[in-house]
């Protein structure tokens, strides 16, 4: 049975990701506050930037996957293939907002690892929202 996301499903997914990444930014601000003497970024800006990074990277990766340039056969392999992309996304976010020179290696590593785990949790919630909310997934 063919099925796929609709505009509403994409909207639900992005809304979940944006809210979750804003929450993550709030947590990151608390962790980085103790390590640096400079003002920290607005959690809203960090969260929406992380969402934009993810949408961009996800669109490229998803497009390559759909066009057969990335050979994955299951949802699990698709999500596993996101791991190196997620590492790069979170490193980019840390570089932009928190630690330009990656001097706080232990904190940066924890932030990236936690961020990756959080991204996967948000995937599950976002996909679940698209599946259960009205108009989220079309089915033929």
Legacy VTK file of the C-alpha trace (Angstrom):
# vtk DataFile Version 3.0
C-alpha trace
ASCII
DATASET POLYDATA
POINTS 140 float
0.000 0.000 0.000
1.700 3.260 -1.102
1.871 6.045 1.454
3.816 9.220 2.066
3.953 12.474 3.969
1.621 15.351 3.265
2.156 19.060 3.819
0.413 18.726 7.174
2.646 15.782 8.124
5.756 17.765 7.260
4.426 20.692 9.295
3.789 18.449 12.317
7.269 16.955 12.020
8.994 20.347 11.752
6.963 21.763 14.641
8.020 18.875 16.881
11.650 19.299 15.840
11.615 23.094 16.368
10.060 22.822 19.825
12.439 20.032 20.792
15.521 21.851 19.537
14.518 25.016 21.402
14.289 22.900 24.548
17.703 21.389 23.779
19.150 24.878 23.307
17.875 25.848 26.740
19.729 22.837 28.196
22.887 23.653 26.204
22.814 27.212 27.520
22.788 25.915 31.086
25.752 23.617 30.434
27.833 26.181 28.560
26.999 28.968 31.042
29.262 27.382 33.651
32.147 27.030 31.199
32.353 30.465 29.596
32.235 34.024 30.826
30.520 35.449 27.753
26.789 35.929 27.183
25.039 32.914 25.772
22.825 32.948 22.688
19.070 33.154 22.803
17.703 29.604 23.055
15.061 30.430 20.470
17.729 31.405 17.913
19.749 28.269 18.616
16.703 26.005 18.379
15.443 27.472 15.121
18.947 27.423 13.633
19.275 23.741 14.543
15.887 23.104 12.942
16.975 24.874 9.739
20.243 22.910 9.640
18.266 19.697 10.054
15.679 20.526 7.406
18.428 21.373 4.918
20.526 18.289 5.644
17.425 16.087 5.812
16.152 17.338 2.459
19.494 16.593 0.805
19.867 13.177 2.444
16.223 12.253 1.874
16.423 13.359 -1.741
19.550 11.301 -2.356
17.890 8.324 -0.680
14.711 8.665 -2.750
16.670 8.970 -5.992
18.684 5.869 -5.174
22.029 7.586 -4.613
22.064 6.268 -1.043
21.328 2.531 -1.066
19.372 1.758 2.073
16.694 -0.859 2.314
14.856 -0.123 5.540
13.743 2.648 7.860
16.397 1.464 10.326
19.191 1.755 7.758
17.851 5.162 6.724
17.981 6.399 10.325
21.375 4.772 10.929
22.693 6.538 7.833
21.778 9.823 9.488
24.382 9.305 12.240
27.363 10.946 10.484
25.095 13.737 9.289
23.837 14.306 12.830
27.391 14.460 14.132
28.172 17.171 11.579
24.928 19.063 12.316
25.554 19.214 16.055
29.238 20.093 15.619
28.180 22.941 13.320
25.661 24.180 15.891
28.252 24.056 18.704
30.726 25.879 16.473
28.236 28.613 15.530
26.881 29.347 19.004
29.039 27.949 21.778
32.663 26.977 21.151
34.266 28.355 17.977
37.606 26.672 18.636
36.325 23.455 20.232
38.398 24.116 23.335
35.816 22.534 25.635
36.301 19.045 24.200
34.615 17.103 26.983
31.592 19.406 27.085
31.385 19.595 23.290
31.492 15.798 23.019
28.702 15.423 25.579
26.649 18.106 23.841
27.012 16.440 20.444
26.245 12.950 21.814
23.224 14.206 23.730
22.075 16.197 20.723
22.269 13.153 18.465
20.234 11.078 20.893
17.701 13.918 21.219
17.431 14.199 17.425
16.461 10.527 17.197
13.889 10.925 19.987
12.400 13.894 18.150
12.302 11.839 14.939
10.140 9.258 16.681
7.817 11.891 18.135
7.610 13.809 14.842
6.920 10.703 12.783
4.364 9.588 15.342
2.643 12.981 15.171
2.530 12.798 11.381
1.014 9.309 11.606
-1.747 10.100 14.087
-2.703 13.732 13.458
-5.241 14.505 10.727
-3.827 14.811 7.220
-0.302 13.827 8.270
0.285 10.818 6.010
-1.521 10.009 2.778
-2.379 6.394 2.034
-3.624 4.885 -1.261
LINES 1 141
140 0 1 2 3 4 5 6 7 8 9 10 11 12 13 14 15 16 17 18 19 20 21 22 23 24 25 26 27 28 29 30 31 32 33 34 35 36 37 38 39 40 41 42 43 44 45 46 47 48 49 50 51 52 53 54 55 56 57 58 59 60 61 62 63 64 65 66 67 68 69 70 71 72 73 74 75 76 77 78 79 80 81 82 83 84 85 86 87 88 89 90 91 92 93 94 95 96 97 98 99 100 101 102 103 104 105 106 107 108 109 110 111 112 113 114 115 116 117 118 119 120 121 122 123 124 125 126 127 128 129 130 131 132 133 134 135 136 137 138 139
